[in-house]
Amino acid sequence: MAAALKLEDIKIALLELKNTPWNRQELESLIYWRDVKKSGIVFGAGLITLLAIACFSVISVFAYLSIMALVCTVSFRIYKTVMAAIQKTSEGHPFKEYLEIDLTISQERVQQVTSVAVAHLNGFTAELRRLFLVDDLVDSLKFGVILWFMTYIGAWFNGMTLVMLAFVSLFTLPKLYESNKQSIDSYLDLVRSKVTEITDKVKVAIPIGKKAPVESDKDK
């Protein structure tokens, strides 16, 4: 019952966040490569940044990237100023359009994001408590198998490598799924049915962890 309530809280929070004007469509257009040029720039810049962080410290990467950006903006500003002086034009500040963009974060936006984060945190802690305290034996055993596989993943990859794999997957798997949705869904349904079948058999074979039925007043 508690887990169901937590799940309902998460759904409500996600629905509130979805209704906010934060351009979810822009994120989808990036990861689904609607605009190849824009997605390519974001993907390339992000991957290069992650590779740099993997080879150097975060502070060094931030400092060098900031220096490169500053050199580009200062050079462009000087170039536009010189060209305006030569051509005797008054084009104004070359970055005026970007300087006028409102970057302030509203209090309502902060509250909405916080509510989503809190809902996820509550659901995560409730689920961990349920798994570690063996509310359902089969679910706890499956959780243990996942943790066991994670020990091998941790031995093969470090944290930064996993972040890079996750970033690459973010820009490849959604598009791959969209292109092969029908065949992938059929395979996923087959796997899901097999897992459900095996889980049901295990639950029938292992009576441990099943909740005893509550006796009614008539049975007493």
C-alpha positions as CSV (number, residue, x, y, z in Angstrom):
1,M,0.0,0.0,0.0
2,A,2.8,2.4,0.9
3,A,4.7,1.6,-2.3
4,A,1.5,2.3,-4.3
5,L,1.1,5.6,-2.6
6,K,4.7,6.5,-3.3
7,L,4.3,5.5,-7.0
8,E,1.2,7.7,-7.2
9,D,3.1,10.7,-5.7
10,I,5.8,10.2,-8.4
11,K,3.2,10.1,-11.2
12,I,1.5,13.3,-9.9
13,A,4.9,15.1,-9.6
14,L,5.9,14.0,-13.1
15,L,2.6,15.2,-14.5
16,E,3.1,18.6,-12.9
17,L,6.6,18.8,-14.3
18,K,5.4,17.8,-17.7
19,N,2.8,20.6,-17.7
20,T,5.5,23.2,-17.0
21,P,6.8,25.4,-19.9
22,W,10.3,23.8,-19.9
23,N,10.3,22.6,-23.6
24,R,10.4,18.8,-23.2
25,Q,10.1,18.7,-27.0
26,E,13.5,20.2,-27.4
27,L,15.1,17.4,-25.4
28,E,13.2,14.8,-27.4
29,S,14.3,16.5,-30.7
30,L,17.9,16.3,-29.6
31,I,18.0,12.6,-28.6
32,Y,15.8,11.6,-31.5
33,W,18.0,13.5,-34.0
34,R,15.1,15.6,-35.4
35,D,17.7,18.3,-36.3
36,V,20.9,16.3,-37.2
37,K,23.1,19.4,-37.1
38,K,21.9,20.5,-33.7
39,S,22.0,17.0,-32.2
40,G,25.5,16.4,-33.7
41,I,26.9,19.5,-32.1
42,V,25.4,18.7,-28.7
43,F,26.5,15.1,-28.9
44,G,30.0,15.9,-30.1
45,A,30.6,18.7,-27.5
46,G,29.2,16.5,-24.7
47,L,31.3,13.5,-25.7
48,I,34.5,15.5,-26.0
49,T,33.9,17.1,-22.6
50,L,33.4,13.7,-21.0
51,L,36.5,12.3,-22.6
52,A,38.5,15.4,-21.4
53,I,37.1,14.9,-17.9
54,A,38.2,11.2,-18.0
55,C,41.7,12.3,-18.9
56,F,42.1,15.4,-16.8
57,S,40.6,16.9,-13.7
58,V,37.2,18.6,-13.8
59,I,38.8,21.9,-12.7
60,S,41.3,21.8,-15.6
61,V,38.6,20.9,-18.1
62,F,36.3,23.7,-16.9
63,A,39.2,26.2,-16.9
64,Y,40.4,25.3,-20.4
65,L,36.9,25.2,-21.9
66,S,36.1,28.6,-20.3
67,I,39.3,30.1,-21.7
68,M,38.5,28.8,-25.2
69,A,34.9,30.2,-25.0
70,L,36.2,33.6,-23.6
71,V,38.8,33.8,-26.4
72,C,36.2,33.2,-29.0
73,T,33.7,35.7,-27.6
74,V,36.3,38.4,-27.1
75,S,37.8,37.9,-30.6
76,F,34.3,38.1,-32.2
77,R,33.4,41.2,-30.2
78,I,36.7,42.9,-31.3
79,Y,36.2,41.8,-34.9
80,K,32.6,43.2,-35.0
81,T,33.7,46.4,-33.3
82,V,36.5,46.9,-35.8
83,M,34.3,46.1,-38.8
84,A,31.6,48.5,-37.5
85,A,34.3,51.3,-37.2
86,I,35.6,50.6,-40.7
87,Q,32.2,50.5,-42.3
88,K,30.9,53.3,-40.1
89,T,27.8,51.4,-39.0
90,S,26.2,51.0,-35.6
91,E,25.3,47.4,-35.3
92,G,25.5,47.5,-31.5
93,H,26.6,44.7,-29.3
94,P,27.0,41.4,-31.2
95,F,25.7,39.4,-28.3
96,K,22.8,41.7,-27.4
97,E,20.2,39.0,-28.3
98,Y,21.8,36.6,-25.8
99,L,22.4,39.2,-23.1
100,E,18.7,40.0,-23.1
101,I,17.7,36.4,-22.5
102,D,16.0,36.0,-19.1
103,L,18.0,33.4,-17.1
104,T,16.3,33.8,-13.8
105,I,14.6,30.7,-12.2
106,S,11.2,31.3,-10.9
107,Q,10.2,30.1,-7.4
108,E,7.4,28.0,-8.9
109,R,9.9,26.2,-11.1
110,V,12.1,25.4,-8.2
111,Q,9.2,24.1,-6.2
112,Q,8.1,21.8,-9.1
113,V,11.6,20.4,-9.6
114,T,12.0,19.9,-5.9
115,S,8.6,18.1,-5.6
116,V,9.7,15.7,-8.4
117,A,13.1,15.1,-6.7
118,V,11.4,14.5,-3.3
119,A,8.9,12.1,-4.9
120,H,11.7,10.1,-6.5
121,L,13.7,10.0,-3.3
122,N,10.8,8.9,-1.2
123,G,9.9,6.1,-3.7
124,F,13.6,5.1,-3.9
125,T,14.0,4.8,-0.2
126,A,10.7,3.0,0.2
127,E,11.7,0.5,-2.5
128,L,15.1,-0.1,-0.9
129,R,13.6,-0.7,2.5
130,R,11.2,-3.2,0.9
131,L,14.0,-5.1,-0.8
132,F,16.5,-5.1,2.0
133,L,13.9,-6.1,4.6
134,V,12.6,-8.9,2.3
135,D,9.0,-7.8,2.1
136,D,8.9,-10.1,-1.0
137,L,11.5,-12.9,-1.1
138,V,11.5,-13.2,-4.9
139,D,11.9,-9.5,-5.4
140,S,14.8,-9.4,-2.9
141,L,16.5,-12.4,-4.6
142,K,16.2,-10.6,-8.0
143,F,17.6,-7.5,-6.4
144,G,20.5,-9.6,-5.1
145,V,21.2,-11.0,-8.6
146,I,21.3,-7.5,-10.0
147,L,23.7,-6.4,-7.3
148,W,25.9,-9.4,-8.1
149,F,26.0,-8.4,-11.8
150,M,26.8,-4.9,-10.7
151,T,30.0,-6.1,-9.0
152,Y,31.2,-7.4,-12.4
153,I,30.2,-4.1,-14.1
154,G,32.2,-2.2,-11.5
155,A,35.2,-4.5,-12.1
156,W,35.0,-3.9,-15.9
157,F,34.2,-0.2,-16.0
158,N,34.8,2.8,-13.8
159,G,32.3,5.5,-13.0
160,M,33.4,7.9,-15.8
161,T,33.2,5.1,-18.4
162,L,29.6,4.3,-17.3
163,V,28.7,8.0,-17.6
164,M,30.1,8.1,-21.2
165,L,28.3,4.9,-22.1
166,A,25.0,6.3,-20.7
167,F,25.5,9.6,-22.6
168,V,26.2,7.7,-25.9
169,S,23.2,5.4,-25.2
170,L,21.0,8.5,-24.6
171,F,21.7,9.7,-28.2
172,T,21.6,6.2,-29.8
173,L,19.1,3.9,-28.1
174,P,16.0,6.1,-28.4
175,K,16.5,6.5,-32.2
176,L,17.3,2.8,-32.6
177,Y,14.1,1.9,-30.7
178,E,12.1,4.4,-32.8
179,S,13.4,2.9,-36.0
180,N,12.8,-0.7,-34.9
181,K,9.9,-0.3,-32.5
182,Q,7.7,-3.2,-33.7
183,S,10.4,-5.9,-33.7
184,I,11.9,-4.7,-30.4
185,D,8.5,-4.6,-28.7
186,S,7.8,-8.1,-29.8
187,Y,11.1,-9.4,-28.3
188,L,10.6,-7.4,-25.1
189,D,7.1,-8.8,-24.7
190,L,8.5,-12.3,-25.1
191,V,11.2,-11.7,-22.5
192,R,8.7,-10.1,-20.1
193,S,6.3,-13.0,-20.4
194,K,9.2,-15.5,-19.8
195,V,10.4,-13.6,-16.7
196,T,6.8,-13.4,-15.4
197,E,6.3,-17.1,-15.9
198,I,9.6,-18.0,-14.1
199,T,8.8,-15.6,-11.3
200,D,5.3,-17.1,-10.8
201,K,6.8,-20.6,-10.7
202,V,9.4,-19.5,-8.1
203,K,6.7,-17.8,-6.0
204,V,4.6,-21.0,-6.1
205,A,7.6,-23.2,-5.2
206,I,8.8,-20.9,-2.4
207,P,6.2,-20.2,0.2
208,I,8.6,-17.9,2.2
209,G,7.8,-14.2,2.0
210,K,4.1,-14.7,1.2
211,K,1.9,-12.7,3.5
212,A,-0.4,-14.7,5.6
213,P,-4.1,-14.1,5.0
214,V,-5.8,-12.0,7.7
215,E,-8.4,-14.0,9.6
216,S,-11.8,-12.5,9.7
217,D,-14.1,-12.4,12.7
218,K,-16.2,-15.3,11.3
219,D,-13.1,-17.6,11.2
220,K,-12.3,-17.0,14.9
